[in-house]
Amino acid sequence: MGEVRLATEGTNRHTPRSRRSAAFAVWYLRVVTFINFLSAVWVSLGQDVRRHNTENYFTPYLLTAGFASGVFTLFLAITMRRRKRAAWILNFVLSGLFLLLFTLVMLLPEVRQYWQNWVSLALTAAFVVSLLLGRREFYAKGDRSNPRLAAVVAVGGLLVTSLIAALLVTVTNTAHDDYRSTFLDRWRYGVMRLVSLAADDSRFPGIDTPGWVNVTINVLSTLLLLAVLYAAFRSRRTVDPITEEDEAKLRALLDKFGERDSLGYFALRREKSAVWSPTGKAAVTYRVVGGVSLASGDPIGDPEAWPGAIEPWLTEAREHGWIPAVMGASEEGGTIYARHGLDALELGDEAIVDTEEFTLDGRAMRTVRQAYNRVKRAGYEVRIRRHEEIPDDEMAELLRKADDWRDGATERGFSMALGRLGDPADGRCVMLECTDGQGELRAVLSFAPWGPNGLSLDLMRRDRDSENGLMEFMVIELLQRAKEIKITQVSLNFAMFRSVFERGSKLGAGPVLRLWRSLLSFFSRWWQIESLYRANAKYRPIWEPRFMLFEKSADLLRIGVAAARAEGFLEAPGLPKWMHRKHLETKR
């Protein structure tokens, strides 16, 4: 079992003074960033700032009036805001050396006679002091591989960008003198421009390039600098996935408490990690995506032990600079998370059908009944079995068909999908196989266990050439034959913003609600938001709200992107694959 991680930050570690000092350091970098960007576009201001550093005036730490320096200070402000220890160390070393040099220079009479220099010295000293007083606030750990990766990016990036710079110089060089520049000369010129050491071109008489070439090379140097900083300051990307012992303990908790949450079984996705309560009676399972520690559903286990698992999960996220977030928590789970400082936002509703209450009778079900009968008359039949009842050769054929019918190369799902099919450990899952009149397999549905008497939809695959309405036909067959496998409740798809579509279409809906509904209907052309709600509503289900939990509203965009990546709707950006660690291969 993964080690039990407890809260390690004592309450006496952080003080109001340390928090104020850390806030001052972050805001100092933000202000310097603003001035750097402003002076980059405001020519006269930029010239004044640069003139201060060429005569007997000196500006405060990192104020250099340029776009590249603005990007650099912005990056430092962001990483300091995320409490990165590496960013604190870099700032303290650079600002400390700058302050020491500034103090020595101020001994010169021609320098200390200007009041601007005293202001600059005071600001720089205040920044260094704030770093010292707020050092305990910068605790977020980076990945251990960061220094090595940053070195690889720096060396490899410098080689690539310098070659590009040399190529640009070769193509655009218009020099006509007695000295003919060699490729080595042009390469050296590109390197010197990249590191901003070539103030003039007098050292390279055989090179004469347009101004836009130098600008392009400077942009390349800025991009290289950002890549090196990202590699050096990035958060730890992954933690240890659940072990076999973790999985066994999670399954034991699901056997005892699994009926509380329809999403509980999906905690067994093997790319997730687990944080346990001290008693081992509860766990939070999560995955780190883009610097976001993303949990899904409610904690697993005894609700009384949930706080004991939530607290170390939050502590671990803060130690590594991750943003904690929860996707798809129930109202009960969201309430417990909210007690630990997280805010809640309703995402939508989960459709749950009570099999004993479901019926195709009545006027309201007329359209569904007609569609069901049409597919049945076409000769389609459904076979329902537990995975453990399917022979290995038949399961292999089902897996092959399911892969052929998959929409895209990416396996979608995180909060409401298991991410694997046919694993021997998932024998209690239920498979629905639909064949046409000739006995040819046309679609499969797989459901994960939800306690002893429930199922939760996991996977839907069908042949694109099959009859329309085939999935609805299979779901209805399951609901009508639920007693065969002793099932009383079935959780179907999650409908985002379901209440907006429902209330927005009713008489008396306000203008804001109608506008919001129209906007969601527009985006439904690509993301099937409304159609998914309509598809679930035809079964007349019980709607259970699901929530997203987060710490700060400013993090919602990053959380949304991380959730989209985890669910498979966005490809993961980042470094080339040859620089990545090998991904965990899940068993099938």
Secondary structure, 3 states (H helix, E strand, C coil): CCCCCCCCCCCCCCCHHHHHHHHHHHHHHHHHHHHHHHHHHCHHHHHHHHHHCCCCCCCCCCCCCCHHHHHHHHHHHHHHHCCEHHHHHHHHHHHHHHHHHHHHHCCCHHHHCCHHHHHHHHHHHHHHHHHHHCHHHCCECECCCHHHHHHHHHHHHHHHHHHHHHHHHHHHCCCCCCCCCCHHHHHHHHHHHHCCCCCCCCCCCCCCCCHHHHHHHHHHHHHHHHHHHHHHHCECCCCCCCCHHHHHHHHHHHHHHHHHCCCHHHHHCCCCEEEECCCCCEEEEEEEECCEEEEECCCEECHHHHHHHHHHHHHHHHHCCCEEEEEEECHHHHHHHHCCCCEEEEEEEEEEEECCCCCCCCHHHHHHHHHHHHHHHCCCEEEEEEHHHCCHHHHHHHHHHHHHHCCCCCCCCCCCCCCCCCCHHHCCCEEEEEECCCCCEEEEEEEEEECCCEEEEEEEEECCCCCCCHHHHHHHHHHHCHHHHCCCEEEEEEEECHHHHHHHCCCCCCHHHHHHHHHHHHHHHHHCHHHHHHHHHCCCCEEEEEEEEECCHHHHHHHHHHHHHHHCCCCCCCCCHHHCCCCCCCCC
